[in-house]
Amino acid sequence: MKETVLAFLVFCSAVLAGRAQQGAATPAADSAASPIQLAFPEEAGWSNLQEGRPLEFDLHATGGTGQQYTYAIVSGQQAGMTFDSTGHFAWTPGHDFVDRLAATRTAEVTFRVTNEKNESGTHTVPFKVAHVNRPPQVGELKPFYVQYNKPNVYQIDPNAARDEDGDPVVFIPIVDQMPEGAKLSSGGEFSWKPSLSQFNAVKNKPLYIEFFAEDQPAKSRSKGRFKVEATSLDLPPTVSVVPGGNAVRYPENATVNLKFYLADPNGDDDIASFGFVSDNPNVPKAALVKNTAAQYEFIWNPGYEFVRDPLDSVAFNVSFFVIDKAQKRDEIKIRFAITNTVNEAEKDQQLYTQYRTALVRAFDLLEQLKESEEKLKRDYRRARRGKKGRSVLNASLGAVSGVAPVTIQTPNTAKLVSTIGGTSVMTLGTLEATEVIGKSTKDLVERLNYIMDKKNELQLKGDIFARKYTLKSQRRRPEFIKELDEFVALMNLKGLVALELNAGWQNKNKATDSQIQRTFKDFNPDAG
């Protein structure tokens, strides 16, 4: 009995110890919860896409300590992508996503998931999109009216046979569809001179000419056709323009190039003239260039002066018309808009002129300061040597009008005679001391130091200015004008009068580019 009770107590102790250990381990397990992660489709190559083909999937998250997840794209979202907060993603890459000459293009998109406890995780997916070539599309073509025993030429409308990828299109004839003697060029020109039997057959039953439109370099094909009918009537001519449209917009100084194709059902020799009328008189007639009887080009370059300030743009209509020999006509009206454009070359030249003019002015002032410095140094050296000879005669003679240099031993040294009241003062000889002209050597030293300081300051600021704005890209910055004004203000010396600088001084050394470069080492005339 005792053994049974003892065994029961041991069993209860073991159970309680196990539960205690399980309760103690629970917080540790919670604290070691796995980080939040995003789960994407598991199929191999799921992120490899093609243009025009849709991709859809639902994004899921695992881990973290929360239960509610919110999804978002933080970077790399492309046009057409949709991704909601529940994780549903959908995207159909457009046919213009990959360049037509490139095989693929990769878009890196970063997804983020966040739970209610503000725990988050991100993952970047590289979507590799392959280019999908689309074959050309051929729309409805105008009928071709042929005349008997005449060379008839028909141009397939380039706007009707187009490639949505922007690939060049060539035309390939279907041999068994071509009438005898007919030719179709790769540029879409169909030529045919029907015989009498052929003309009568077409007269009784219209003929349909089929062909292939093939894009390059992919060589995808589409089939097109046009109707051939016989005519004995004088039908009006037609005109088409490439690129198509009835409105164009160009900036100033851009070349406008429009190609016009003329056609007359009675034959191209029935076309009498082709021209244009413009609402704006500044459009030159010489802009219309004749290549063949049925093909013209409009080539025009509106210069920088076409749109006058303060206008932002100028709009006007130009009517292009074709007339046949019976005065029947067709026309196309095109709306032109020319926008005002800054002449960068002219602006750069103006900024360079301001830059160079400031350095020329600094160069001239430095030369003048150097000359003044040399003169003051000579005066100072002569003043320090003292006087070579001086003789002063003071005589109280009342009103004296002249004094003879009787006391001078060396006649050549007589230089100045002054008469004041009744006292005659005669200064004889060369007085090298500056007291003769009313100034002391102290004034000479002060002026010399001031000139040297200004010269050194101007040289330093000029070197900095020349180096900082030697490139046109630097001169385009807004701070250039401000620092130009500061540099010019430095040359407006307040002490010009005290320095006795001659306002009419002319520099003996012409301020050439080489002279400026010799003074300011970083000046580069080629960078203008």
Secondary structure, 3 states (H helix, E strand, C coil): CHHHHHHHHHHHHHHHHHHHHHHHHHHHHHHCCCCCEEECCCCCCCCEEECCCCEEEECEEECCCCCCEEEEEEECCCCCCEECCCCEEEECCCCCCCCCCCCEEEEEEEEEEEECCCCEEEEEEEEEEECCCCCCEECCCCCEEECCCCCEEEECCCCCEECCCCCCEEEEECHHHCCCCCEECCCCEEEECCCHHHHHHHHHCCEEEEEEEEECCCCCEEEEEEEEEECCCCCCCEEEEECCCCEEEEECCCCEEEEEEEECCCCHHHEEEEEEEECCCCCCHHHEEEEECCEEEEEECCCCCCCCCCCCEEEEEEEEEEEECCCCEEEEEEEEEEECCCCHHHHHHHHHHHHHHHHHHHHHHHHHHHHHHHHHHHHHHHHHHCCCCCEEEEEECCCCCCCCCCCCCCHHHEEEEEEECCEEEEEECCCCCHHHHCCCHHHHHHHHHHHHHHHHHHHHHHHHHHHHCCCHHHHCCCHHHHHHHHHHHHCCCCCHHHHCCCCCCCCCCCCCHHHHHHHCCCCCHHHC
